[in-house]
Amino acid sequence: MPPPKDVVKIAIQMVGAIPQLIELQQSKPLASVLKDVCDAWSLPNAERYALQYADGRQTYITESNRRDIKNGSILRLTTSPDQEAQRLYTGIQSKNVDVKTDSLKKLAGLSQDVTFAQEFISRNGLKQIYSIVEEGNDTGEMLAHTLKAFTELMEHDFVSWENLSTVFIKKIVSYVNMNAVDASIQQLSLSILENMVPTSRLLFELVKKEVTLDRLLTHLQATNAELQLKAMALLIALLLSATDAERREMMDYLREKNLRQFIHKNIIHSSEPLGDEMAHYLYVLQSVSLNLCEHRMKTSMDPYSQEQRDLLQSLRQTAFESESEVPTGSFSTERRRSLCAKEFRKLGFMNNSNPAEDLRRAPPGLLALDNMVYFSRNTPNAYSRFVLENSSREDKHECPFARSSIQLTLILCEILHIGEPCSETAQAFYPMFFGQDHFFEELFCICIQLVNKTWKEMRATQEDFDKVMQVVREQITRTLSLKPTSLELFKTRVNALNYSEILKLRQTERLHQEETLAVPVLELREKLKPELLELIRQQRLLHLCEGTLFRKISSRRRQDKLWYCRLSPNHKVLHYGDVEEGVQSPPIESLPEKIPVADMKMLLVGKECPHTKEKSSGKQNKDVLELAFSIVHDMEEYCLNFIAPTRYEFCLWTDGLNVLLGKEMTSERTQTDLDVLLSMELKLRLLDLENVSIPDNPPPVPKPPSNLNFCYDFSHAEQ
């Protein structure tokens, strides 16, 4: 007979004693449980002891987390958090260097536990840590333990970062700015400053003033990958906390220092593989940089702005330079206006008498004008060729440069997500972005020439404008999906993907669709589905058995902490636990926590998850909602919360968990995989029917013959 739900069988260890095997009653007060355990070992003063997990993070057991204890857990009897906090508080003030170092080391480890942290902070322990740092007498290992303990204690949000003294902050800054400092101390100092920056405007200004961009660039050029990562994290924190004007100023300075080229050469194309955290920071840097275009994108043209009108006129003058050499004085005002209108019409403006009206639409607003001016000034030959070539065509076949530029700018803004907030988890960046200083403008220059090329290939007229732009969008998105490493490679590939290639791809997709819509084929699909769905189920469970590395994300910042979860080979238990950075696939034995599949009650996704509801008071990021899922277990009282690293992982895990719960797989990936498998299987089955039209209805079965006398009678032959 299984034990009741509120009873768990556990082992309790103590140094120098034989372990106890007990049945822990969850309804019994923890103080009574501790007294029974202490009495069994004849230990007085049970209130001075506490239980903690023997493996993993060694968290203290409290009334609030005791329900997380599972059958088979191994606990350890140890000093209570308040006693340990008092002992370490005294130890870190010791004059004995060894005692002080050991106490700080122990403090750094225990500070991860919220119960201990609360006890230590309540004794004014942080003040003692401040004084150790501010006095600056301790260096090396002792200082590293101090900074590590401080970081862990602040993670619990019991104390505001704004309470830190200027002396303390400047001391942390000095470790970042000094050359002759241990790398581990610099990493911890950078991490502390990264946490500090988003919490207050005053702290942001102080850190921005004290830690120069030049200093951060020096750390970025370090060979130590961890130091490089922490420097990038602080740089990103500063950029995200800055105002638009400050951000633009910082990005301009980083452009002067060739940061993009350095990243392109030494980080993206480094011999070492790019970690998830660095990939995320590069994505954010790309997003922040592209979003500098947002203001111009959302600003309509002001027809009364002389500067903007001059830019508009420069387009006309560059294109029709030879014609403009005729002295304007020889023309009347009316004639001059008529000539300008004619030239603006040749440039492809819809409203040639007042071209500023074409740029009143925002987005793309003034960004379209900026792109056109950049194209005309930086590639004048290509610009003149585009305009003059189309001026000489018949009216209905000319490709309108201005109209195309405005629409293309809008398309590029949508593809590159300009104006959208940064994702907290995304890692998708374009390597070629870091190979150019004026990436957006250079990309536009390539794509506007692509528009002209595609227009000619399609032999388009003005009525086909939208069709041409749809083809161009498809050419750009298909090429970007290949992740070209440079703009030159992008240019080569996007030009190779001409209109005829797009037609072939579309035709292939359409033929495939038509083939699969025939009634007999649809019937065959339905027959194949159960077998292929079972194959997908097995694949999902295998993926869960391999396991995945997840990140812990707080409301304040993207966390460095990692944990791993995997399914046991017999599909009966989910094992999970914290792991260190760099661990790819930890063995199942090293994951201390577990949830029996039989105890899993339901799967929650998105807004239904408790960890997304906790964050709802702040600015909720859409992508976190799309990647969040939770397993409800143990009488629907407890949840194991996940934030998937990618949408792909989210689909595989939610599908796998639904299979374990005996439910249907509901992710979009299931349908995609099923379509791919069905397509492959159908192609194999229909291989012999290539170029044979399949009728919607089966041919009629002929009537049976009136008699069967046409059969040969072998008996006569034998006679």
C-alpha positions as CSV (number, residue, x, y, z in Angstrom):
1,M,0.0,0.0,0.0
2,P,1.5,3.4,-1.0
3,P,2.3,5.9,1.8
4,P,-0.2,8.8,2.3
5,K,0.3,11.9,0.3
6,D,1.4,14.0,3.4
7,V,4.1,11.4,4.4
8,V,7.5,11.2,2.7
9,K,10.2,8.7,3.4
10,I,13.6,10.4,3.8
11,A,17.1,9.8,5.2
12,I,18.8,12.3,7.6
13,Q,22.5,12.4,8.0
14,M,24.8,13.9,10.6
15,V,28.6,13.8,10.7
16,G,29.8,11.0,12.9
17,A,26.4,9.4,13.3
18,I,24.4,6.6,11.7
19,P,21.8,8.0,9.3
20,Q,18.2,7.9,10.3
21,L,15.5,6.7,8.0
22,I,12.2,8.4,8.9
23,E,8.7,8.9,7.6
24,L,8.2,12.7,7.6
25,Q,4.7,13.8,8.3
26,Q,4.1,17.0,6.4
27,S,1.3,18.0,8.7
28,K,3.6,17.8,11.8
29,P,5.4,21.1,12.8
30,L,9.0,21.3,11.7
31,A,10.1,22.1,15.2
32,S,8.6,18.8,16.5
33,V,10.3,16.9,13.6
34,L,13.7,18.4,14.6
35,K,13.2,17.6,18.2
36,D,12.5,13.9,17.4
37,V,15.6,13.8,15.2
38,C,17.8,15.4,17.9
39,D,16.3,13.1,20.6
40,A,17.2,10.1,18.5
41,W,20.9,11.2,18.5
42,S,20.6,12.5,22.1
43,L,21.3,16.1,21.1
44,P,20.1,18.9,23.4
45,N,18.7,22.3,22.2
46,A,16.9,21.2,19.1
47,E,16.1,24.8,18.3
48,R,19.8,25.3,17.4
49,Y,19.6,22.8,14.6
50,A,18.0,22.8,11.1
51,L,17.6,20.4,8.2
52,Q,19.0,21.1,4.8
53,Y,19.4,19.1,1.6
54,A,22.6,17.1,1.5
55,D,23.1,17.5,-2.2
56,G,22.7,20.3,-4.8
57,R,22.3,23.8,-3.4
58,Q,21.9,22.5,0.2
59,T,18.9,24.7,0.8
60,Y,17.6,25.0,4.4
61,I,14.2,23.3,5.0
62,T,11.5,25.7,6.2
63,E,7.8,25.5,6.7
64,S,7.4,27.3,3.3
65,N,9.5,24.9,1.2
66,R,9.0,21.6,3.1
67,R,6.4,20.4,0.6
68,D,9.2,20.2,-2.0
69,I,10.7,17.3,-0.2
70,K,10.3,14.1,-2.2
71,N,10.4,10.4,-1.3
72,G,14.0,9.3,-1.2
73,S,15.4,12.7,-0.4
74,I,18.6,12.9,1.7
75,L,18.7,15.6,4.3
76,R,21.4,16.7,6.7
77,L,21.1,17.9,10.3
78,T,23.1,21.1,10.6
79,T,23.4,24.3,12.6
80,S,20.3,26.5,12.3
81,P,20.4,29.5,9.9
82,D,20.3,32.0,12.8
83,Q,23.2,30.3,14.6
84,E,25.2,29.9,11.4
85,A,24.6,33.6,10.5
86,Q,25.8,34.7,13.9
87,R,28.9,32.5,13.7
88,L,29.8,33.8,10.3
89,Y,29.0,37.4,11.2
90,T,31.5,37.1,14.0
91,G,34.0,35.1,11.9
92,I,34.3,37.8,9.1
93,Q,35.3,40.3,11.8
94,S,38.1,38.1,13.1
95,K,41.6,39.4,13.2
96,N,42.8,35.9,12.2
97,V,43.2,35.9,8.4
98,D,42.5,32.2,8.0
99,V,39.3,32.3,10.1
100,K,38.2,35.4,8.2
101,T,38.9,33.8,4.8
102,D,37.1,30.6,5.7
103,S,34.1,32.5,7.1
104,L,33.8,34.6,3.9
105,K,34.1,31.5,1.8
106,K,31.3,29.8,3.7
107,L,29.3,33.0,3.6
108,A,29.6,33.1,-0.2
109,G,28.2,29.6,-0.4
110,L,25.4,29.9,2.1
111,S,24.2,33.3,0.9
112,Q,22.4,31.6,-2.0
113,D,19.9,30.4,0.6
114,V,17.0,32.9,1.2
115,T,16.5,31.8,4.9
116,F,20.2,32.2,5.7
117,A,20.4,35.5,3.8
118,Q,17.5,36.9,5.8
119,E,19.1,36.0,9.1
120,F,22.5,37.4,8.1
121,I,21.1,40.7,6.7
122,S,19.0,41.1,9.9
123,R,22.2,41.1,11.9
124,N,23.4,44.1,9.8
125,G,25.8,41.7,8.1
126,L,25.8,43.7,4.9
127,K,27.3,46.7,6.8
128,Q,30.3,44.5,7.7
129,I,30.7,43.5,4.1
130,Y,30.6,47.1,3.0
131,S,33.4,48.0,5.5
132,I,35.6,45.1,4.3
133,V,35.3,46.5,0.7
134,E,35.5,50.2,1.7
135,E,38.6,49.7,3.8
136,G,40.3,48.0,0.9
137,N,42.8,46.1,3.1
138,D,41.8,42.7,1.9
139,T,42.7,41.5,-1.6
140,G,42.9,38.3,-3.6
141,E,40.9,35.3,-2.5
142,M,39.4,37.1,0.6
143,L,38.1,40.0,-1.5
144,A,36.7,37.6,-4.2
145,H,34.7,35.7,-1.5
146,T,33.5,39.0,-0.1
147,L,32.2,40.2,-3.5
148,K,30.6,36.8,-4.2
149,A,28.8,36.9,-0.9
150,F,27.6,40.4,-1.5
151,T,26.3,39.5,-5.0
152,E,24.4,36.5,-3.6
153,L,22.9,38.4,-0.7
154,M,21.7,41.2,-3.0
155,E,20.0,38.7,-5.3
156,H,17.3,38.2,-2.7
157,D,16.1,41.8,-3.0
158,F,15.9,42.4,0.8
159,V,18.0,45.5,0.4
160,S,17.8,48.2,-2.2
161,W,20.8,48.9,-4.4
162,E,20.2,52.6,-3.8
163,N,21.3,52.1,-0.1
164,L,24.9,51.6,-1.3
165,S,27.4,54.3,-0.3
166,T,29.3,56.3,-2.9
167,V,32.5,55.1,-1.3
168,F,31.5,51.4,-1.7
169,I,30.5,52.0,-5.4
170,K,33.7,53.8,-6.2
171,K,35.7,51.0,-4.7
172,I,33.9,48.5,-6.9
173,V,34.6,50.8,-9.9
174,S,38.3,51.0,-9.0
175,Y,38.6,47.2,-9.3
176,V,37.1,47.4,-12.8
177,N,39.5,50.3,-13.7
178,M,42.7,48.9,-12.2
179,N,45.0,46.7,-14.4
180,A,46.8,44.8,-11.6
181,V,43.7,43.0,-10.2
182,D,42.8,39.4,-10.3
183,A,40.4,38.5,-13.2
184,S,37.9,36.9,-10.8
185,I,37.6,40.1,-8.8
186,Q,37.1,42.2,-12.0
187,Q,34.4,39.7,-13.2
188,L,32.5,40.0,-9.9
189,S,32.9,43.8,-9.8
190,L,31.5,44.1,-13.4
191,S,28.6,41.8,-12.4
192,I,27.8,44.0,-9.4
193,L,27.8,47.1,-11.5
194,E,25.6,45.4,-14.1
195,N,23.0,44.7,-11.4
196,M,23.3,48.2,-10.1
197,V,22.8,50.2,-13.3
198,P,19.1,49.3,-14.1
199,T,17.8,50.0,-10.5
200,S,18.2,53.8,-10.3
201,R,19.0,56.8,-12.6
202,L,21.5,58.1,-10.0
203,L,23.4,54.8,-10.0
204,F,23.4,54.7,-13.8
205,E,24.9,58.1,-14.0
206,L,27.5,57.3,-11.4
207,V,28.6,54.1,-13.1
208,K,28.5,55.7,-16.6
209,K,30.8,58.5,-15.3
210,E,33.2,56.3,-13.4
211,V,33.5,53.4,-15.9
212,T,34.4,54.8,-19.3
213,L,33.5,53.1,-22.5
214,D,37.2,52.9,-23.3
215,R,37.7,50.8,-20.1
216,L,34.9,48.5,-21.1
217,L,36.4,48.1,-24.6
218,T,39.7,47.1,-23.0
219,H,37.9,44.3,-21.0
220,L,36.1,43.3,-24.2
221,Q,39.5,42.7,-25.8
222,A,40.7,40.5,-23.0
223,T,41.5,36.8,-23.8
224,N,39.5,35.8,-20.7
225,A,36.1,34.8,-22.1
226,E,34.3,35.2,-18.8
227,L,35.7,38.7,-18.3
228,Q,34.8,39.6,-21.8
229,L,31.2,38.4,-21.2
230,K,30.8,40.4,-18.0
231,A,32.1,43.5,-19.7
232,M,29.6,43.1,-22.5
233,A,26.8,42.6,-19.9
234,L,27.7,45.9,-18.3
235,L,27.9,47.7,-21.6
236,I,24.4,46.3,-22.6
237,A,23.0,47.3,-19.1
238,L,24.3,50.9,-19.7
239,L,22.8,51.1,-23.2
240,L,19.4,49.8,-22.1
241,S,19.3,52.2,-19.1
242,A,20.3,55.3,-21.1
243,T,18.0,57.9,-22.6
244,D,17.7,58.0,-26.4
245,A,20.1,60.9,-26.6
246,E,22.7,59.2,-24.4
247,R,22.3,55.9,-26.2
248,R,22.9,57.6,-29.6
249,E,26.0,59.4,-28.2
250,M,27.4,56.1,-26.8
251,M,26.7,54.2,-30.0
252,D,28.4,56.9,-32.0
253,Y,31.5,56.7,-29.8
254,L,31.6,52.9,-30.1
255,R,31.3,53.3,-33.9
256,E,34.4,55.5,-33.8
257,K,36.2,52.8,-31.8
258,N,35.3,50.2,-34.4
259,L,33.5,48.0,-31.9
260,R,31.4,46.3,-34.5
261,Q,34.4,45.2,-36.5
262,F,36.1,44.0,-33.4
263,I,33.1,41.9,-32.5
264,H,32.8,40.6,-36.0
265,K,36.4,39.5,-36.1
266,N,37.3,38.4,-32.5
267,I,34.0,37.3,-31.0
268,I,31.7,36.0,-33.8
269,H,34.5,34.5,-35.8
270,S,36.6,33.4,-32.8
271,S,37.9,29.9,-32.6
272,E,35.8,29.4,-29.4
273,P,32.1,28.6,-29.9
274,L,29.7,31.5,-29.1
275,G,27.9,31.0,-25.8
276,D,24.1,31.6,-25.4
277,E,24.7,34.6,-23.1
278,M,27.1,36.3,-25.5
279,A,24.7,35.6,-28.4
280,H,21.9,37.3,-26.4
281,Y,24.0,40.4,-25.8
282,L,25.0,40.6,-29.5
283,Y,21.3,40.4,-30.3
284,V,20.5,43.2,-27.9
285,L,23.4,45.3,-29.2
286,Q,22.0,44.8,-32.7
287,S,18.5,45.7,-31.6
288,V,19.6,48.8,-29.7
289,S,21.6,50.0,-32.7
290,L,18.8,49.4,-35.2
291,N,16.3,51.1,-32.9
292,L,18.2,54.3,-33.2
293,C,16.4,54.6,-36.6
294,E,13.0,54.5,-34.8
295,H,12.7,58.3,-34.3
296,R,13.3,59.1,-38.0
297,M,11.0,56.2,-38.9
298,K,8.1,57.6,-36.9
299,T,8.7,61.3,-37.9
300,S,6.7,62.6,-40.9
301,M,8.3,65.0,-43.2
302,D,7.7,68.7,-42.4
303,P,7.2,70.6,-45.7
304,Y,8.3,73.8,-43.9
305,S,11.6,72.4,-42.7
306,Q,14.4,74.0,-44.9
307,E,16.8,71.1,-44.0
308,Q,14.4,68.4,-45.1
309,R,13.5,70.3,-48.3
310,D,17.2,70.7,-49.1
311,L,17.6,66.9,-48.8
312,L,14.7,66.4,-51.1
313,Q,16.1,68.8,-53.7
314,S,19.5,67.1,-53.5
315,L,17.9,63.9,-54.8
316,R,16.6,65.8,-57.9
317,Q,19.9,67.7,-58.4
318,T,22.1,64.6,-58.2
319,A,19.9,62.7,-60.6
320,F,19.5,65.4,-63.2
321,E,22.8,67.3,-62.7
322,S,23.5,67.9,-66.4
323,E,20.0,69.2,-67.0
324,S,20.2,71.5,-64.0
325,E,23.3,73.2,-65.4
326,V,21.0,75.4,-67.5
327,P,20.9,78.7,-65.6
328,T,17.6,78.9,-63.8
329,G,17.5,82.6,-64.3
330,S,16.5,82.1,-68.0
331,F,13.3,80.3,-66.9
332,S,10.2,81.9,-65.4
333,T,9.1,80.8,-62.0
334,E,6.2,78.8,-63.5
335,R,8.5,77.1,-66.0
336,R,11.0,76.3,-63.3
337,R,8.3,74.8,-61.1
338,S,7.0,72.7,-64.0
339,L,10.6,71.4,-64.7
340,C,11.0,70.4,-61.0
341,A,7.7,68.7,-61.0
342,K,8.7,66.7,-64.2
343,E,12.0,65.7,-62.6
344,F,10.3,64.6,-59.4
345,R,7.9,62.5,-61.4
346,K,10.9,60.9,-63.1
347,L,12.2,60.2,-59.6
348,G,9.1,58.2,-58.9
349,F,7.2,60.5,-56.5
350,M,3.5,60.1,-56.6
351,N,2.8,63.7,-55.8
352,N,5.3,65.3,-58.2
353,S,4.2,68.9,-57.5
354,N,4.7,68.5,-53.7
355,P,6.9,65.4,-53.2
356,A,7.0,66.1,-49.4
357,E,3.5,64.6,-49.3
358,D,4.8,61.2,-50.2
359,L,7.0,61.2,-47.1
360,R,4.2,62.2,-44.7
361,R,3.4,58.6,-44.0
362,A,5.1,57.3,-40.8
363,P,6.5,54.7,-40.7
364,P,8.7,54.9,-42.7
365,G,8.7,58.7,-42.4
366,L,12.0,60.5,-42.8
367,L,14.0,57.2,-42.6
368,A,13.0,56.6,-46.3
369,L,14.4,60.1,-47.2
370,D,17.6,59.3,-45.3
371,N,18.0,56.1,-47.2
372,M,17.4,57.7,-50.6
373,V,19.9,60.5,-49.8
374,Y,22.5,57.9,-48.6
375,F,22.1,55.9,-51.8
376,S,22.5,59.0,-54.0
377,R,25.6,60.2,-52.2
378,N,27.4,57.0,-51.5
379,T,26.6,55.1,-54.7
380,P,26.0,58.0,-57.2
381,N,26.6,55.9,-60.3
382,A,24.1,53.2,-59.2
383,Y,21.6,56.0,-58.3
384,S,21.9,57.8,-61.6
385,R,21.7,54.6,-63.5
386,F,18.5,53.6,-61.7
387,V,16.8,56.9,-62.3
388,L,17.9,57.6,-65.9
389,E,17.3,54.0,-66.9
390,N,13.7,54.2,-65.8
391,S,13.3,57.7,-67.2
392,S,13.9,56.3,-70.7
393,R,11.3,53.5,-70.4
394,E,7.7,53.7,-71.4
395,D,5.6,55.4,-68.7
396,K,3.8,52.3,-67.6
397,H,7.0,50.2,-67.4
398,E,9.2,52.6,-65.4
399,C,10.2,51.5,-61.8
400,P,9.3,54.4,-59.5
401,F,12.5,55.0,-57.4
402,A,10.9,57.1,-54.6
403,R,7.8,55.0,-54.2
404,S,9.9,51.8,-54.2
405,S,12.3,53.3,-51.7
406,I,9.5,54.3,-49.3
407,Q,7.9,50.9,-49.5
408,L,11.3,49.1,-49.2
409,T,12.3,51.1,-46.1
410,L,9.0,50.0,-44.5
411,I,9.6,46.3,-45.4
412,L,13.2,46.4,-44.0
413,C,11.9,48.0,-40.8
414,E,9.4,45.2,-40.4
415,I,11.9,42.4,-41.2
416,L,14.5,43.8,-38.8
417,H,11.9,44.6,-36.1
418,I,12.9,48.3,-35.8
419,G,10.9,50.0,-33.1
420,E,10.1,46.8,-31.2
421,P,11.4,46.3,-27.6
422,C,14.4,43.9,-27.0
423,S,13.5,40.4,-26.1
424,E,14.8,39.0,-22.8
425,T,15.8,35.7,-24.2
426,A,16.4,36.0,-28.0
427,Q,19.8,35.1,-29.4
428,A,19.1,35.6,-33.1
429,F,21.4,38.2,-34.6
430,Y,22.8,38.7,-38.1
431,P,26.6,38.2,-38.2
432,M,26.8,40.6,-41.2
433,F,25.3,43.4,-39.0
434,F,28.7,43.6,-37.2
435,G,30.7,43.8,-40.4
436,Q,29.4,47.3,-41.3
437,D,29.0,50.6,-39.6
438,H,26.1,51.8,-41.7
439,F,24.4,48.4,-41.9
440,F,20.8,49.5,-42.5
441,E,21.7,52.1,-45.1
442,E,24.1,49.6,-46.9
443,L,21.4,46.9,-46.8
444,F,19.0,49.4,-48.4
445,C,21.4,50.2,-51.2
446,I,21.7,46.5,-52.1
447,C,17.9,46.0,-51.9
448,I,16.8,49.0,-53.9
449,Q,19.0,47.8,-56.7
450,L,17.3,44.4,-56.3
451,V,13.9,46.1,-56.7
452,N,15.0,47.5,-60.1
453,K,16.4,44.1,-61.2
454,T,13.3,42.2,-60.1
455,W,11.0,44.9,-61.8
456,K,12.8,44.3,-65.1
457,E,12.7,40.5,-64.7
458,M,8.9,40.6,-64.0
459,R,8.4,43.1,-66.9
460,A,6.3,44.9,-64.4
461,T,4.0,47.9,-64.9
462,Q,2.7,50.4,-62.3
463,E,-0.2,48.1,-61.6
464,D,2.2,45.3,-60.6
465,F,4.0,47.5,-57.9
466,D,2.6,45.5,-54.9
467,K,3.4,42.2,-56.6
468,V,7.0,43.3,-57.2
469,M,7.4,44.4,-53.5
470,Q,6.0,41.1,-52.3
471,V,8.6,39.2,-54.4
472,V,11.4,41.5,-53.1
473,R,10.2,40.8,-49.5
474,E,10.4,37.1,-50.2
475,Q,13.8,37.4,-51.7
476,I,15.1,39.3,-48.7
477,T,13.6,37.1,-46.0
478,R,14.7,33.8,-47.8
479,T,18.3,35.1,-48.1
480,L,18.4,36.5,-44.5
481,S,17.2,33.1,-43.2
482,L,20.5,31.6,-44.6
483,K,22.4,33.9,-42.1
484,P,25.0,35.3,-44.5
485,T,28.2,36.4,-42.7
486,S,28.7,39.6,-44.7
487,L,26.8,42.0,-46.8
488,E,28.8,41.0,-49.9
489,L,27.6,37.4,-49.4
490,F,24.0,38.6,-48.9
491,K,24.3,40.6,-52.1
492,T,25.5,37.6,-54.1
493,R,22.8,35.3,-52.7
494,V,19.9,37.7,-53.0
495,N,20.8,38.5,-56.6
496,A,21.1,34.8,-57.4
497,L,17.5,34.3,-56.0
498,N,16.0,36.0,-59.1
499,Y,12.3,36.1,-60.1
500,S,12.5,32.8,-62.0
501,E,13.9,31.1,-58.9
502,I,11.1,32.5,-56.8
503,L,8.6,31.2,-59.3
504,K,10.2,27.7,-59.3
505,L,10.1,27.7,-55.5
506,R,6.5,28.8,-55.5
507,Q,5.5,26.3,-58.2
508,T,7.2,23.5,-56.3
509,E,5.3,24.4,-53.2
510,R,2.0,24.8,-55.1
511,L,2.4,21.5,-56.9
512,H,3.1,19.7,-53.7
513,Q,0.0,21.3,-52.2
514,E,-2.1,20.3,-55.2
515,E,-0.8,16.7,-55.1
516,T,-1.7,16.4,-51.5
517,L,-5.2,17.7,-52.0
518,A,-6.4,14.8,-54.2
519,V,-9.1,12.8,-52.5
520,P,-7.3,9.4,-52.6
521,V,-4.1,11.2,-51.3
522,L,-6.0,12.8,-48.5
523,E,-7.4,9.4,-47.5
524,L,-3.9,7.9,-47.6
525,R,-2.7,10.8,-45.4
526,E,-5.3,10.0,-42.8
527,K,-4.2,6.4,-42.7
528,L,-0.6,7.3,-42.3
529,K,-1.2,9.9,-39.5
530,P,-1.5,7.6,-36.5
531,E,1.8,5.9,-37.3
532,L,3.7,9.1,-37.9
533,L,2.2,10.8,-34.8
534,E,3.5,7.9,-32.7
535,L,7.0,8.5,-34.3
536,I,6.8,12.2,-33.3
537,R,5.8,11.2,-29.7
538,Q,8.8,8.9,-29.5
539,Q,11.1,11.7,-30.7
540,R,9.7,14.1,-28.1
541,L,10.2,11.7,-25.3
542,L,13.8,11.0,-26.5
543,H,14.4,14.7,-26.5
544,L,13.2,14.9,-22.9
545,C,15.5,12.0,-22.0
546,E,18.5,13.9,-23.5
547,G,17.5,17.0,-21.4
548,T,17.8,20.7,-21.9
549,L,19.7,23.6,-20.2
550,F,17.3,26.3,-18.9
551,R,18.0,29.7,-17.5
552,K,16.5,31.4,-14.4
553,I,15.1,34.8,-15.3
554,S,14.3,37.3,-12.6
555,S,12.2,40.5,-13.0
556,R,15.4,42.6,-12.6
557,R,17.8,41.1,-15.1
558,R,18.7,38.2,-17.3
559,Q,20.2,35.6,-14.9
560,D,23.5,33.8,-15.2
561,K,22.1,30.8,-13.2
562,L,21.4,27.6,-15.1
563,W,19.5,24.5,-14.3
564,Y,19.1,21.2,-16.2
565,C,16.1,19.0,-16.6
566,R,15.8,15.6,-18.2
567,L,13.5,12.6,-18.2
568,S,14.6,9.2,-16.9
569,P,15.1,6.5,-19.6
570,N,12.1,4.6,-18.3
571,H,9.9,7.7,-18.7
572,K,8.9,7.6,-15.0
573,V,10.8,10.4,-13.4
574,L,11.8,14.0,-14.3
575,H,15.2,14.8,-12.8
576,Y,16.4,18.4,-12.4
577,G,19.0,20.5,-10.6
578,D,21.3,23.6,-10.8
579,V,24.4,23.3,-13.0
580,E,27.4,25.4,-13.7
581,E,28.1,27.4,-16.9
582,G,29.7,25.3,-19.5
583,V,28.1,22.0,-18.5
584,Q,26.5,20.6,-21.6
585,S,24.8,17.3,-20.6
586,P,25.1,16.4,-16.9
587,P,24.6,12.7,-15.9
588,I,21.2,12.0,-14.5
589,E,22.8,11.0,-11.1
590,S,24.1,14.6,-10.6
591,L,20.6,16.1,-10.7
592,P,19.3,15.9,-7.1
593,E,15.7,17.0,-7.5
594,K,13.0,14.8,-9.1
595,I,9.3,14.6,-9.8
596,P,7.6,11.3,-10.5
597,V,5.6,11.5,-13.7
598,A,2.7,9.8,-11.8
599,D,2.5,13.0,-9.6
600,M,2.3,15.4,-12.6
601,K,-1.3,16.8,-12.8
602,M,-1.3,19.3,-15.6
603,L,0.7,21.5,-17.9
604,L,0.3,25.3,-17.9
605,V,1.7,27.6,-20.6
606,G,2.0,31.4,-21.1
607,K,-0.1,33.7,-19.0
608,E,-1.4,30.7,-16.9
609,C,2.0,30.0,-15.4
610,P,2.6,31.3,-11.9
611,H,6.0,32.7,-12.7
612,T,4.6,34.9,-15.4
613,K,1.8,36.1,-13.1
614,E,4.4,37.1,-10.5
615,K,6.1,39.4,-13.1
616,S,2.9,40.9,-14.4
617,S,3.2,44.0,-12.2
618,G,6.2,45.1,-14.2
619,K,6.7,45.5,-17.9
620,Q,5.9,42.0,-19.2
621,N,7.9,41.0,-22.2
622,K,5.9,39.2,-24.9
623,D,8.6,36.6,-25.7
624,V,8.8,35.4,-22.1
625,L,5.1,34.6,-22.2
626,E,5.7,32.7,-25.4
627,L,8.4,30.6,-23.8
628,A,7.0,30.0,-20.3
629,F,5.5,26.7,-19.2
630,S,4.9,25.0,-15.8
631,I,4.3,21.5,-14.5
632,V,1.7,21.3,-11.8
633,H,2.4,18.4,-9.5
634,D,1.5,17.0,-6.1
635,M,-2.2,17.7,-5.6
636,E,-2.0,20.8,-7.7
637,E,-0.2,22.7,-5.0
638,Y,3.3,23.0,-6.5
639,C,4.8,24.0,-9.8
640,L,8.1,23.5,-11.6
641,N,8.5,26.6,-13.7
642,F,10.4,26.8,-17.0
643,I,11.5,29.5,-19.5
644,A,12.5,27.7,-22.6
645,P,15.7,28.9,-24.3
646,T,14.0,28.9,-27.8
647,R,10.5,28.4,-29.3
648,Y,11.7,25.1,-30.7
649,E,12.6,23.8,-27.2
650,F,9.3,25.1,-25.9
651,C,7.4,23.1,-28.5
652,L,9.4,19.9,-27.9
653,W,9.0,20.1,-24.1
654,T,5.3,21.0,-24.0
655,D,4.7,18.2,-26.5
656,G,6.7,15.7,-24.5
657,L,5.0,16.6,-21.3
658,N,1.6,16.3,-22.9
659,V,2.6,12.8,-24.1
660,L,3.6,11.9,-20.5
661,L,0.2,13.3,-19.3
662,G,-1.6,11.2,-21.9
663,K,-2.8,14.3,-23.8
664,E,-2.6,15.4,-27.4
665,M,0.5,17.3,-28.7
666,T,-0.7,20.8,-29.4
667,S,2.4,22.8,-30.4
668,E,2.8,24.3,-33.9
669,R,6.0,22.2,-34.3
670,T,3.9,19.0,-34.1
671,Q,1.9,20.1,-37.2
672,T,5.1,21.1,-39.0
673,D,6.9,17.8,-38.3
674,L,3.8,15.9,-39.2
675,D,3.5,17.7,-42.5
676,V,7.2,17.0,-43.3
677,L,6.9,13.3,-42.4
678,L,3.6,13.0,-44.3
679,S,5.1,14.7,-47.3
680,M,8.2,12.4,-47.4
681,E,6.1,9.3,-46.9
682,L,3.6,10.3,-49.6
683,K,6.3,11.1,-52.1
684,L,7.8,7.6,-51.5
685,R,4.4,5.9,-51.8
686,L,3.5,7.9,-54.9
687,L,6.8,7.6,-56.7
688,D,5.5,5.2,-59.3
689,L,2.6,7.6,-60.1
690,E,4.8,10.5,-61.1
691,N,3.2,12.5,-64.0
692,V,0.0,10.4,-63.7
693,S,-3.1,12.4,-62.8
694,I,-4.9,10.9,-59.8
695,P,-8.7,11.0,-60.3
696,D,-10.8,12.3,-57.5
697,N,-13.1,9.3,-57.7
698,P,-12.0,5.6,-58.2
699,P,-12.9,4.1,-61.6
700,P,-16.1,2.1,-61.5
701,V,-15.9,-1.6,-60.7
702,P,-17.3,-3.6,-63.7
703,K,-20.3,-5.8,-63.2
704,P,-19.6,-9.5,-62.6
705,P,-19.9,-11.7,-65.7
706,S,-23.2,-13.6,-66.4
707,N,-21.4,-16.9,-66.0
708,L,-17.9,-18.2,-65.2
709,N,-17.7,-20.7,-68.1
710,F,-14.7,-18.9,-69.7
711,C,-12.4,-20.6,-67.1
712,Y,-10.3,-23.3,-68.7
713,D,-11.2,-26.8,-67.6
714,F,-7.9,-28.6,-66.9
715,S,-9.6,-31.9,-66.3
716,H,-10.3,-32.4,-70.0
717,A,-6.6,-31.8,-70.9
718,E,-5.6,-34.5,-68.5
719,Q,-7.8,-37.1,-70.2
